[in-house]
């Protein structure tokens, strides 16, 4: 629900200019390059209709020398949703979704292409993170600005053209584009093939993540120079550090989000969102490998003191579920503490807190071991 709610904000920029409506006898228009206000002839133009959530190409025409085109036929029923596309220098320029009979003339804009991304920046990158047990839903809405006079078309050709590219976190799945054609070049890359025209345009996509695969939190990598990254986290009670400016809780369409800001982000810069999620099992294993020897040694020592010799195989009683749960929580707390300390912090506070948690874990181990073996 949230995904479609916010992706609905990602409006496709219109390439078609219209004038007041007339009868639905035909669709007339021309192809124009706004730079110099020059009409472009010899361009193929396709006519698409949308019915039952399906988009189908009905026919194509070639614009005459003056860039003019016309579509006529029984398919031109008043009110029918349609779109046009101009194919110019191996780049496709789509119009917005229009309605038959709602305009007298359609102007399709095309531009000279360029693969130079120096004029491209992101004005605002809105990132929505919905954190749930075991998973994260991520929605990206990027607002681009092309400061040049040419359309940025990236690299490649046709459907394999790469224009807007974004790095994805490892393990991303259920990847969806909400404003253009999607390609997943590899497991960690999303790209859209729609050209970035001079001026402003938008792109939106989403995916899901398994929290067990996160490395210290959610990492966002800026694909282009970005003036402002706005992070919206749900539930709004989560507290996020990592250098983000907390702008408080805000209501978006009846849902509460915590809003955080980061400005002047360089291309390629990685931003960490240190979400306070449950520690993955790999952190527990890491703790056992690095520091768990003390706890294991303490357990062995307790057993040896009790029976006077190395323990022999016994038939333990089932462990107390409550003690097992408490011990698991302590182990996870130690793992989280170790993870946080790895990112910096007060050494003395870290050691005191870790020792206190370790003592509690040893005490729970003594109690659990005593119950199992009748001690």
N, C-alpha and C positions, 0 to 999 in steps of 0.2 A: 504494500500500500504506500509506504513512504517513498519507495523507489519511484513509482510513477508520479507521485505527488510532486516531487521536486524535479524530476526529469521533464515534467510538463512545462517547467520554466525555460527549458532549453529551446527557444524558438529558432527555427531555421531562417537565416537572413534571406530576404526576398531579393531575387534578381530580376523580378518582373515588375514593371511600372504599368499602371493601368489608368484609363480615363473613364468617364461615366458610362453606365451600362446601356446596352441596346438589345435588340432582339437576338435570339440564339440561332441565327442563320449560319454564321461562320465565326471562326476565330481568326482575326487578322492581327498582324503585328510586323515588327522588323527587328533586325539584329543591330546592336549599337555598341561601339567602343566609346565609353564616356570620356576617355582621354582624347581630347580634340573633337569630341562630339561627332565622330565619324561612323557612318553606317558601314556595315561589313557584309559584302555579298558572297555567294557561293558557300554558305554555311549550312550544314545539315541541321534540321530542327525536327525533333520527335514529339509526338503527342501521346500523353499517357492519361488513362482514366483510372479512378479508384472505385471499386465496387466490392462490397463484402470484405473489406480490409485487405483486398488484393489490388496491386497496381500493375496494369498491363499496358504495353505499348500498342497503340492502335495503328499508327502510320507515321511515315517520315516524309518530309518535304525538304527541298533545297531552296534556300532563299535566293532571290534573283540578284542581279548586279547591284540593286539599290538596297539589298538586305531585306526585302519584303517577303512575307510568307502568308499563306492562308490555308486553313483547314475547314472543310465543309463536309457534311454527310449526315445520315440519320442518327449517328451516335451523339450528335450535338443536342441533347435534351436539356432544356433549361434546368439549372440547379445541379447538374452532374459535376462532381468534383473532378478536376483535371490539373495536369501540370505539363509544362513544356521543358525541353532540354535542348540546348545548342551545343554542337560538337565543334570546337574550334581549336585547332592546333593540338590535337590529341588530348584535349581537356574538356570535360563535360561541365556545362554550366546549367544548373537546374533553376527553374522558377520556383516560387512558393506555390502552395496548393491554392488553386483558383476555382471558380464556379462558372460553368457555362451560362452566358447571358448576363453576368455581373460586370462585364467590362466591354468597351468598344474596341480597344486595341491593346495589344500586349507588346511591351518593349523588352527584349531579351538582351541583357548586358554581357559582353565578353571583354576580356582583357588580354594583353600580351603576357605570356607566361614567363616566370623566372624561377630558378631553383635556389636563388640566393636568399637565405633566411635572416639576413642582417636587419631587415626592416620589421621582423616579426617579434612581438612581445605579447605577454599575457597581462592584461590590465588587472583582472581579478580572477583568481582560481578559487572557487567555492568547493570545499571538500566536506561531505557529510559522512560521518562514521556512526553507524548504529551498532552498538556493542551488545551482544547477547551471549548467553552461556555457550561457549564453545565456538562462536562464530562472530564475524564482523561483516556488515554490509557497507560497502563503500560506494558513494556516488560522487562523480566529478563533474563539475560544470565550469568550463574554462571560457573566459571571455577574451578573445584575441583582438589585437589591433595591428593592422598592416599599414605602416607609415609610408609605403612606397606607392608607385603608380601602376605596378604590375601585379598580377595575381601570382601568389606563391603557390607553386604546384609540386614542390618536393622532388622526389625521384621515382623512377619506374614508369610504367605505362599501363593504361586501361585500368582494369579492376585491381591490378597489383600495384598501382601507384601508391606511394607513401607520401602523405602530406603532413598531417599532424601526428607526431609520434610521442608516446608516453611509456615510461618504464612501469611495469607492474610488479607488485611484491611477489616473491616466490610462492607458489601454491594457489594463485588466484584462479577462481573457477566461476562458472555461470556468467561469463563476460558478455555484456550487451552494449550495443551502440544505440543511442537515442536521438541521433541527429545526422547520421550518414552511414556509409558502408563500413563494415568492420572487417579487419583482418588481424589475425594473431600470428605475427611472424615467427615467434617462438613462445616459450612458456612465460616469458616476462615482458613482452612488448605488445602494446596496442597501437594501432595506427588507423587513421581515417583518411579516405582518399578524396575528400572534397577540397577544392582549392580555397585558399584564404584570400579573399578579395581585398582591395584597398579599403581601409576603414575598419569598422567593427564587425565581428562575427562570433558565433558561439559554437561550442561542441560539448556534448554530454555523453558520458558512458558510465557503466557501473559494473561491479563484480562482487563476489563473496570471498571470504578468507576463513580458513580454519585457524583459530587462535593458537593451537599447538605448534604452528609453523612460524609464529612471529619471533623475531629476534630482538627482544627487549622492548617491543612495542610496534607501532605501525610506522613504516618509513615512507615518506613522500619525497620523490625526486623531481625537482623542477626541470621540465623539458626545455623551457625557454626563459629568458629574463622575465621575472614576474614582479609587478609592482606590489601586489598584495595577495597573500594567501589567507582566506577566511575559513577557519575550521569550525564545523558545527558537530558537536558530539552529543550522542544520546545513549544512556540516560543523562540528564542534565546535572545529576549529582556527582558525576565523575570529575575529579580534579586532575588537570593535565599540567605538567611542568614543562621542562625542556626548552625554556626560553620563550614560550608563547605568552602573548599578552592576553590576559583574561578579561574579556569584555562583558562578562556576566551571562545571565540566563535570559534567553529571548524566546518569544512564542512565534512559531511559524505554522500557520494554518492549523492552529489548535494543538500543536505538539511543542513540548518544551525542549530546547537545545541549549547546551553551553557553547558560547561563541568565543573563539580565540583568534588572535591575529598574528601575522608575521609579515613584515614589509621588506621591500628591496631584496628579493631573493634572486641570486645569480643562477644562470643556466647550469644545470648539473649539480646544484647544491642539494644535499639531502637533509630533510627535516624529520626529526624523530618526534612521534606522538607517543610518549611513554604511558600507555594505557595501563591502569591498575587491574589487570586481568589475572586469573589464576596462573600460577607458575607452571609452565609446561614440564612434562616428565623429564625432559633432557636437563633441566636445571637441577632437579633432584638428583639425577644420576651424576651430574657434574659435581654437586656438593659431596655426594658420597665418595666420589673418586678423590677429591682434593682434601676434604676436611672430615669426612665421616669416620676416618680411622680412630679418632678419639672416642667417638660414641661406641664403635664396635669393640674397641679395647676395653672400655668401661664395662660393657655387658659381659665380656669374657671373664674379666677380673671378678665381677660379682658372682658368677657361677662357680669359679674356681674356689673362692673363699668359702662358699656355702658347702661344698662337698669335699674340699680338700684335694681334689685331683681333677685333671682335665675331664670335662663332661662326657658322659657316655650317652649313646642314643637312648632316649626316653620316649614315652608315649604321652605327649602333652595333652592337656584338656583344651577345648576350643578357646581361643583368646576372647577377652571381653570386647565386644564391638565398640563400646564407648571409649575404652582406652586406645584401641586401634585407631579410631577416628581422630582422637586428640593428638596422638603421636604423628599421624599423617599430616595434620594441620601444622604441627610444630616443624616438621621437616620442610613443608612448603614455605613456612614463614622464614626459615633459615635460608632456603634457596632464594627467596625474594630479596632478603637482606643482602646476600652475597651478590646478587645481580645489581642491586642498587649501588652497593659499595664500589663495584667495578667501574661505575660511571663517575665516581668521586664522592667525597663526603668526609665527615669527621672520623678519624681513625679510632680515637678513644671511645667515642659513642658506639661505633660499629663493634669494637671488640667486647665492650661491656654488654651490649644488647645480644650479641651472638652467644656469649658465655651464659647469659641468663636463659636463653632459649635452649641451649645445649643441656644445661642442668635440668631443665624441665623435661626434656626428652629422655635423659638418663633416668630420672625419677619415674617417668611413665613406663620405661622399659623394665625397671626393677619391679614395679607393681604388676605389670603384665606377666613378667617371667615368674613371679611368685605365685600368681593365680594358676598359671598353666601347670606348674610342677608341684603345686601344693605347698609352697614355701610360706 
